[in-house]
Amino acid sequence: MAKKKLNIGLVGYGFMGRTHSNAYRKVSNFFENDHVPVLKAVCGRNEAGAKAFADKWGYESVETDWRKLIARKDIDVIDICTPNDSHCEIAIAAAEAGKMILCEKPLARESNEGLKMVAAVEKAGVPNMVWYNYRRVPAVTMAKQLIDEGRLGRIFHYRAKFLQDWTISPELPQGGTGLWRLDAAAAGSGVTGDLLAHCIDTAIWLNGSVKNVSAMTETFIKERKHNLTGKVEKVNIDDACAFLARFSNGSLATFESTRYARGHKALYTFEINGEHASIAWDLHDLHRLQWFDHKDEGQLRGWRSIHVTDREHPYMDKWWVPGLQIGYEHTFVHQVADFLTGIDTGKPAAPTFRQALETQRICDAVLESAKTEKWTDVKVDG
Ligand SMILES: NC(=O)c1ccc[n+]([C@@H]2O[C@H](COP(=O)([O-])OP(=O)(O)OC[C@H]3O[C@@H](n4cnc5c(N)ncnc54)[C@H](O)[C@@H]3O)[C@@H](O)[C@H]2O)c1
């Protein structure tokens, strides 16, 4: 059967623009789907920059205004790879134009924006997905399978961390290209929306919904020069955040994130302790899953380090031969493959905007709790 073309319109060609473009180019070489992505157009405000990106990655055309990109009849999918303050406006316009939408995480700066985005895609009935790519690390997908098979039994504890160290210098400015993450107006929040959103998405996928949270945040550097105004301005993001959470299944959780953990670049880890078994995972060793099974024979009982590269492991039959590992960029290839399967089958790939709204609401509750210094319930629909 002839493959159907899916014309991609990419908005923003920074870090995520590159990971997504790489994924669109590779996916059909490794995965079988009815649809094949076509790199139709890239949109950036700087024409020369967008043109250079288009030439490098093989995009057929360039736009400098995302509204024009959305208005084009030859674009099927709008892929939002811009800072968080533009997700809502672009997504709503794209939904109204009947485009499918892929949006980078976090869905929005806060859940009111996210809710409007959910309403727009649901009203338009367009396929939509948020790029919480860590679900598609084979070892993490395998953790999900082991939990769903009931191998851990009742879950008691969930523990997650995401540690970085790149904002320790007080000389680092805030705002603008490359540093929008330090500007609350552009990012919404600091480590909560940027890093903990990943930890929360994985956690609710693996362990179900969160009931309430108790959080603390800190902004270690109170003022920084703003790149856009040139003035020294108050820093409004959270530099670090730690919170306690209760899941609906009765398990207890701790989450911690900072950009002030000297020596750590992107240390995302989680550990889950169940009645029968425990699981641990570490982004710096992403192809391994640590597994402890209490059912093992007494004297041989201990933590196993499973090299998740065999054909029976999630996604791995599509890549090389057993024993050869894959990396970070493949998580995006997997996510595109799952999105294409969703279109082929009519069964949406997760997380949809609505599913990603749950993470947003937990982030909101975390920031609210840090402000009020009180346990805070996570808002639910209705
Ligand atoms: N899934 C992940 O693991 C992951 C990792 C990094 C970033 N992200 C998310 O991806 C998004 C982008 O982050 P990034 O690291 O790629 O940022 P980046 O700064 O590297 O790139 C952002 C790009 O958007 C462009 N841009 C900004 N406003 C625009 C507009 N109005 N029209 C067109 N282009 C515009 C910028 O010029 C730049 O090219 C953010 O929402 C971020 O949270 C997700």
The ligand as a Gaussian input file, in Angstrom:
#p B3LYP/6-31G(d) Opt

LIG

0 1
 N       11.133000      17.111000      25.857000
 C       12.254000      17.566000      26.383000
 O       13.019000      16.838000      26.974000
 C       12.608000      19.021000      26.258000
 C       13.945000      19.425000      26.333000
 C       14.225000      20.782000      26.134000
 C       13.209000      21.695000      25.908000
 N       11.920000      21.259000      25.883000
 C       10.828000      22.217000      25.620000
 O       10.881000      22.604000      24.254000
 C       10.514000      23.969000      24.097000
 C       11.650000      24.697000      23.403000
 O       12.833000      24.529000      24.163000
 P       14.284000      24.535000      23.479000
 O       15.254000      24.002000      24.504000
 O       14.226000      23.909000      22.143000
 O       14.488000      26.100000      23.350000
 P       15.496000      26.872000      22.405000
 O       15.689000      28.196000      23.037000
 O       16.691000      26.033000      22.083000
 O       14.669000      27.022000      21.047000
 C       13.483000      27.758000      20.975000
 C       13.304000      28.207000      19.546000
 O       12.034000      28.866000      19.403000
 C       12.232000      30.030000      18.607000
 N       11.137000      30.955000      18.806000
 C       10.810000      31.655000      19.902000
 N        9.695000      32.379000      19.689000
 C        9.291000      32.110000      18.422000
 C        8.225000      32.550000      17.595000
 N        7.328000      33.429000      18.049000
 N        8.142000      32.067000      16.336000
 C        9.047000      31.182000      15.863000
 N       10.091000      30.729000      16.597000
 C       10.210000      31.193000      17.851000
 C       13.600000      30.531000      19.039000
 O       14.140000      31.446000      18.125000
 C       14.365000      29.198000      19.076000
 O       14.784000      28.799000      17.782000
 C       10.200000      24.483000      25.499000
 O        8.832000      24.419000      25.732000
 C       10.931000      23.508000      26.411000
 O       10.348000      23.388000      27.684000
 C       11.613000      19.951000      26.048000

